[in-house]
Each structure stands twice: as C-alpha cells, then as structure tokens.
Amino acid sequence: MKIDIEKIRREKPLAELLKFSIINLDKPSGPTSFSVSHYVKNLLGVNKTSHFGTLDPQVSGVLPIGISRACRLNDYFIAKDKTYVGIMRLHKEIKKEDLEKAISKFIGVIKQLPPVKSRVKRAIREREIKTFKILDMDGKDVLFETQVQAGTYIRKLCDDIGHEIGGAHMLELRRIQASIFNEKDSVNLYQLEEAFQDFKSGNDLELRKILIPAEIISTLYPVITIKKDVLKKCLAGSPIFQSFLSQNIQEGLKKGDKVMAFCEGRFVGCYNFLGLDDAVAKPEFVFN
C-alpha cells in the first residue's frame, strides 16, 4: 500500500500536523544541534522536538527535526546513510592520483575509533564508506563529497587519510543528505520563522509546505495494513495476526525486518516481522 503523503500534508488539520511531523532544517554553522532543536520547539510551541543525527556546532546542513510524536521515529531515520561535502586541508601538496590512491584504502568497511570529544563510547567500530570523491583541488585544499554509513566521523576519516599522505585535517563540512532528507528541500531558520508568522496571521500555506508528515516513514520501510475493526486491539499492544490484515503482505520480508503498520492511512506503529504464520508482527511501539 502506498501512503499519500502530499494528501496528508494538504488535508490534515495543522494542529494534527504539529503533533506528528518532521522539518528538514538547514542548520547554520555555530549553534549546537540541541539548541537548534530547542529553538524550533519554542517557536512552534510544541511539547517536544528531537534532531535526527547530531551535527557538530561548526558543521552546517541537513538536520531533520522531529516534532512531538514524530520524535519516537528518531532511531528509524537516524540509522540511514549520510552524504557530506567538505574541505580537507593537506599538510603538504601531493598529486591528485596519489591522493586518490590513499583514499581508495578507505572505501568499503573500515574500523574507526570515535574522537576523544565524541559522546559515544571510545571503542573501535566498523563503518562503511560508500564513496569519497575529489571534486576539486586548490593547492593543499581538497573539496570532497562522501557518502557514509550513519555514525561515521568525517573529521576522523580525513585524519586517517592524512596518515597515508603526510597529514591532513578537515577544514569545513556540510551535510547535504541524511536518510531521505536532502539539501535542496531543506529550509533555514529564517524561512521557518517567516512561515510561522504567516500562520499566526491566518495563512498556513507556507508552514504546511515545511511540515513533512511523519507518515513518510512508509517510504523507508515496508508497510502492512490492518482492518479498522482490529485497530483498538493493535493500539492496546496486540500482535498483528493474519486475520487482522486488510491486504496481502509484500513478498521478500524476512523475520526480524521492521515494518510500519497503517489503518486506512493512519499510522499505527512500528513492528518486527515474525513471518507468515498466524502472528505476523509484534509491536515495538504503537501510538495509542
């Protein structure tokens, strides 16, 4: 089943959108991700916000902000790939082909130790570097674009590449994509403020364009749909049984896969797929 996100954006009352939506924010360089999220919370007057993937204060770019109940979906969005553009400063000038050779050693699954100042435990962990492209070189400055697994430290990656070529460090960084959220569709704080002021004046058109219905989670994970007469049972925490389904389950699902349950377009909750026996999915959480 395909969920019509644009229809939800157009037709859902704005008060309801503000209880379950996401803002694709373009974070400026300077403030922390937490302070930006807190600012959005106060501006919109909602009870809770959370950012989907921390950006260091000096790093700008895509910072999705979950609004109210959408905060529960943080882990489901944050675990997806990220794309960055940045400038790496070499400690000595080298040929492009020598740099590309050094970079090639870091494409694929690598082992990375988080920086000392990181908030996570400092233990070596594996992360996958999907791409690392040189866009331009100007002396010792290298403009690059890289797509990486969530949780990869780009500053550390630049430093590790530097160990192969006589030293390098990250000079600037901007995130241009996080999961399904990208730079071209993002809004800055000034645009958000202006849209909210229009809303207070009686025009909600621009704010509706900014608020992304959190039902968009259905584009990332498989969807199962249930009958309306069993909705109350599911909201009370019942597993989903074969008899609850209103449509056949898509092929290819494996035990343990995460699936999103909907009932007539309403988001019900996140589930673990069990198989095609009587109980097909158990809840991780539901919105009762």
Residue, then its C-alpha position, 0 to 999 in steps of 0.5 A: m500500500k502506498i501512503d499519500i503523503e502530499k494528501i496528508r500534508r494538504e488535508k490534515p488539520l495543522a494542529e494534527l500536523l504539529k503533533f506528528s511531523i518532521i522539518n528538514l532544517d538547514k542548520p547554520s554553522g555555530p549553534t549546537s544541534f540541541s539548541v537548534s532543536h530547542y529553538v524550533k520547539n519554542l517557536l512552534g510551541v510544541n511539547k517536544t522536538s528531537h534532531f535526527g543525527t547530531l551535527d557538530p556546532q561548526v558543521s552546517g546542513v541537513l538536520p531533520i527535526g522531529i516534532s512531538r510524536a514524530c520524535r519516537l521515529n528518531d532511531y528509524f531515520i537516524a540509522k540511514d546513510k549520510t552524504y557530506v561535502g567538505i574541505m580537507r586541508l593537506h599538510k603538504e601538496i601531493k598529486k591528485e592520483d596519489l591522493e586518490k590512491a590513499i583514499s581508495k584504502f578507505i572505501g568499503v568497511i573500515k574500523q574507526l575509533p570515535p574522537v576523544k570529544s565524541r559522546v559515544k563510547r571510545a571503542i573501535r567500530e566498523r563503518e562503511i564508506k560508500t564513496f569519497k570523491i575529489l571534486d576539486m583541488d586548490g593547492k593543499d585544499v581538497l573539496f570532497e563529497t562522501q557518502v557514509q554509513a550513519g555514525t561515521y566521523i568525517r573529521k576522523l576519516c580525513d585524519d586517517i587519510g592524512h596518515e597515508i599522505g603526510g597529514a591532513h585535517m578537515l577544514e569545513l563540512r556540510r551535510i547535504q543528505a541524511s536518510i531521505f532528507n536532502e539539501k535542496d528541500s531543506v529550509n533555514l531558520y529564517q524561512l521557518e520563522e517567516a512561515f510561522q508568522d504567516f500562520k499566526s496571521g491566518n495563512d498556513l500555506e507556507l508552514r504546511k509546505i515545511l511540515i513533512p508528515a511523519e507518515i513518510i516513514s512508509t517510504l523507508y520501510p515496508v508497510i502492512t495494513i490492518k482492518k479498522d475493526v482490529l485497530k483498538k486491539c493493535l493500539a492496546g499492544s496486540p500482535i498483528f495476526q493474519s486475520f487482522l490484515s486488510q491486504n496481502i503482505q509484500e513478498g521478500l520480508k524476512k523475520g526480524d525486518k521492521v515494518m510500519a503498520f497503517c489503518e486506512g492511512r493512519f499510522v499505527g506503529c512500528y513492528n518486527f516481522l515474525g513471518l507468515d504464520d498466524a502472528v505476523a508482527k509484534p509491536e515495538f511501539v504503537f501510538n495509542 
